[in-house]
Amino acid sequence: MSAPPSPRRAALLASAVSAVMAVGLPWAGAAQSGPEPLAVFAPASLAEAMPAAAEAWRGAGAGRPPVRVSIDATSRLAPQVAAGAPADLVVTADEAWMD
């Protein structure tokens, strides 16, 4: 297991994830009826940054649904998504799993 990211890197990752969520999730939320949470799969390296980014996204606009963040190793998340696990946003830590 790798060392946790430096505070600067964690802040940059949180900013990047927030930007992706701001651009990528609004249309996902529009397709839902009711308060069902948006599903976000993220790598363990973002375990601290993702919940904060999700909360910031939700707090940025009235009526936004909650975000359910699933944190695990990319090598475990990617096969779940490939098998059809419902995810509105998938963030990977390893380029090999992006495709």
Phi and psi restraints in degrees (value plus and minus 20) as a CYANA .aco file:
   2 SER   PHI    -105.9   -65.9
   2 SER   PSI     143.0   183.0
   3 ALA   PHI     -89.6   -49.6
   3 ALA   PSI     131.6   171.6
   4 PRO   PHI     -83.0   -43.0
   4 PRO   PSI     133.2   173.2
   5 PRO   PHI     -86.4   -46.4
   5 PRO   PSI     133.8   173.8
   6 SER   PHI     -83.6   -43.6
   6 SER   PSI     140.3   180.3
   7 PRO   PHI     -76.8   -36.8
   7 PRO   PSI     -57.9   -17.9
   8 ARG   PHI     -85.5   -45.5
   8 ARG   PSI     -65.3   -25.3
   9 ARG   PHI     -85.4   -45.4
   9 ARG   PSI     -60.0   -20.0
  10 ALA   PHI     -82.4   -42.4
  10 ALA   PSI     -60.2   -20.2
  11 ALA   PHI     -86.0   -46.0
  11 ALA   PSI     -61.0   -21.0
  12 LEU   PHI     -84.8   -44.8
  12 LEU   PSI     -61.4   -21.4
  13 LEU   PHI     -84.1   -44.1
  13 LEU   PSI     -62.6   -22.6
  14 ALA   PHI     -82.6   -42.6
  14 ALA   PSI     -60.3   -20.3
  15 SER   PHI     -84.2   -44.2
  15 SER   PSI     -63.3   -23.3
  16 ALA   PHI     -84.5   -44.5
  16 ALA   PSI     -63.4   -23.4
  17 VAL   PHI     -85.1   -45.1
  17 VAL   PSI     -60.6   -20.6
  18 SER   PHI     -80.9   -40.9
  18 SER   PSI     -60.5   -20.5
  19 ALA   PHI     -84.9   -44.9
  19 ALA   PSI     -63.1   -23.1
  20 VAL   PHI     -82.6   -42.6
  20 VAL   PSI     -62.9   -22.9
  21 MET   PHI     -86.1   -46.1
  21 MET   PSI     -59.3   -19.3
  22 ALA   PHI     -84.7   -44.7
  22 ALA   PSI     -56.0   -16.0
  23 VAL   PHI    -106.7   -66.7
  23 VAL   PSI     -60.4   -20.4
  24 GLY   PHI    -109.8   -69.8
  24 GLY   PSI     -48.1    -8.1
  25 LEU   PHI    -111.3   -71.3
  25 LEU   PSI     -41.5    -1.5
  26 PRO   PHI     -76.4   -36.4
  26 PRO   PSI     -60.6   -20.6
  27 TRP   PHI     -92.6   -52.6
  27 TRP   PSI     -47.7    -7.7
  28 ALA   PHI     -86.8   -46.8
  28 ALA   PSI     -60.5   -20.5
  29 GLY   PHI     -87.8   -47.8
  29 GLY   PSI     -52.5   -12.5
  30 ALA   PHI     -87.3   -47.3
  30 ALA   PSI     -46.7    -6.7
  31 ALA   PHI    -100.2   -60.2
  31 ALA   PSI     -32.2     7.8
  32 GLN   PHI    -113.0   -73.0
  32 GLN   PSI     127.1   167.1
  33 SER   PHI    -131.0   -91.0
  33 SER   PSI     109.7   149.7
  34 GLY   PHI      71.6   111.6
  34 GLY   PSI    -198.2  -158.2
  35 PRO   PHI    -108.7   -68.7
  35 PRO   PSI       4.0    44.0
  36 GLU   PHI     -80.9   -40.9
  36 GLU   PSI     112.9   152.9
  37 PRO   PHI     -87.1   -47.1
  37 PRO   PSI     130.9   170.9
  38 LEU   PHI     -99.3   -59.3
  38 LEU   PSI     119.1   159.1
  39 ALA   PHI    -117.0   -77.0
  39 ALA   PSI     102.3   142.3
  40 VAL   PHI    -141.9  -101.9
  40 VAL   PSI     104.4   144.4
  41 PHE   PHI    -122.7   -82.7
  41 PHE   PSI     109.0   149.0
  42 ALA   PHI    -160.3  -120.3
  42 ALA   PSI     133.6   173.6
  43 PRO   PHI     -93.4   -53.4
  43 PRO   PSI     136.5   176.5
  44 ALA   PHI     -78.5   -38.5
  44 ALA   PSI     -46.4    -6.4
  45 SER   PHI     -86.8   -46.8
  45 SER   PSI     -34.6     5.4
  46 LEU   PHI    -128.3   -88.3
  46 LEU   PSI      -0.2    39.8
  47 ALA   PHI     -76.9   -36.9
  47 ALA   PSI     -52.6   -12.6
  48 GLU   PHI    -109.0   -69.0
  48 GLU   PSI     -56.0   -16.0
  49 ALA   PHI     -97.8   -57.8
  49 ALA   PSI     -58.1   -18.1
  50 MET   PHI     -83.4   -43.4
  50 MET   PSI     -67.9   -27.9
  51 PRO   PHI     -79.6   -39.6
  51 PRO   PSI     -57.9   -17.9
  52 ALA   PHI     -86.8   -46.8
  52 ALA   PSI     -61.3   -21.3
  53 ALA   PHI     -85.3   -45.3
  53 ALA   PSI     -60.8   -20.8
  54 ALA   PHI     -83.6   -43.6
  54 ALA   PSI     -62.8   -22.8
  55 GLU   PHI     -86.5   -46.5
  55 GLU   PSI     -59.1   -19.1
  56 ALA   PHI     -84.7   -44.7
  56 ALA   PSI     -60.9   -20.9
  57 TRP   PHI     -82.6   -42.6
  57 TRP   PSI     -66.5   -26.5
  58 ARG   PHI     -84.3   -44.3
  58 ARG   PSI     -59.3   -19.3
  59 GLY   PHI     -93.3   -53.3
  59 GLY   PSI     -32.1     7.9
  60 ALA   PHI    -100.8   -60.8
  60 ALA   PSI     -28.3    11.7
  61 GLY   PHI    -177.7  -137.7
  61 GLY   PSI     116.1   156.1
  62 ALA   PHI     -84.6   -44.6
  62 ALA   PSI     121.0   161.0
  63 GLY   PHI      63.4   103.4
  63 GLY   PSI     -20.4    19.6
  64 ARG   PHI     -90.8   -50.8
  64 ARG   PSI     118.6   158.6
  65 PRO   PHI     -91.6   -51.6
  65 PRO   PSI     140.7   180.7
  66 PRO   PHI     -86.6   -46.6
  66 PRO   PSI     143.2   183.2
  67 VAL   PHI    -137.8   -97.8
  67 VAL   PSI     107.8   147.8
  68 ARG   PHI    -121.8   -81.8
  68 ARG   PSI      92.1   132.1
  69 VAL   PHI    -118.2   -78.2
  69 VAL   PSI     103.7   143.7
  70 SER   PHI    -125.5   -85.5
  70 SER   PSI      97.1   137.1
  71 ILE   PHI    -126.5   -86.5
  71 ILE   PSI     109.5   149.5
  72 ASP   PHI    -186.7  -146.7
  72 ASP   PSI     158.2   198.2
  73 ALA   PHI     -86.7   -46.7
  73 ALA   PSI     121.0   161.0
  74 THR   PHI     -75.7   -35.7
  74 THR   PSI     -56.6   -16.6
  75 SER   PHI     -84.8   -44.8
  75 SER   PSI     -39.5     0.5
  76 ARG   PHI    -117.3   -77.3
  76 ARG   PSI     -52.3   -12.3
  77 LEU   PHI     -92.9   -52.9
  77 LEU   PSI     -63.0   -23.0
  78 ALA   PHI     -78.1   -38.1
  78 ALA   PSI     -65.7   -25.7
  79 PRO   PHI     -84.2   -44.2
  79 PRO   PSI     -52.1   -12.1
  80 GLN   PHI     -84.3   -44.3
  80 GLN   PSI     -64.6   -24.6
  81 VAL   PHI     -85.1   -45.1
  81 VAL   PSI     -63.1   -23.1
  82 ALA   PHI     -81.6   -41.6
  82 ALA   PSI     -50.0   -10.0
  83 ALA   PHI    -104.9   -64.9
  83 ALA   PSI     -20.3    19.7
  84 GLY   PHI      86.1   126.1
  84 GLY   PSI     -10.8    29.2
  85 ALA   PHI     -79.4   -39.4
  85 ALA   PSI     113.3   153.3
  86 PRO   PHI     -91.4   -51.4
  86 PRO   PSI     101.0   141.0
  87 ALA   PHI    -162.1  -122.1
  87 ALA   PSI     111.0   151.0
  88 ASP   PHI    -105.2   -65.2
  88 ASP   PSI     -47.2    -7.2
  89 LEU   PHI    -167.3  -127.3
  89 LEU   PSI     112.3   152.3
  90 VAL   PHI    -142.1  -102.1
  90 VAL   PSI     103.7   143.7
  91 VAL   PHI    -132.6   -92.6
  91 VAL   PSI     108.7   148.7
  92 THR   PHI    -134.3   -94.3
  92 THR   PSI     135.9   175.9
  93 ALA   PHI    -125.6   -85.6
  93 ALA   PSI     -23.9    16.1
  94 ASP   PHI    -152.4  -112.4
  94 ASP   PSI     100.3   140.3
  95 GLU   PHI     -76.9   -36.9
  95 GLU   PSI     -51.7   -11.7
  96 ALA   PHI     -82.2   -42.2
  96 ALA   PSI     -46.8    -6.8
  97 TRP   PHI    -112.6   -72.6
  97 TRP   PSI     -25.2    14.8
  98 MET   PHI     -87.9   -47.9
  98 MET   PSI     -51.6   -11.6
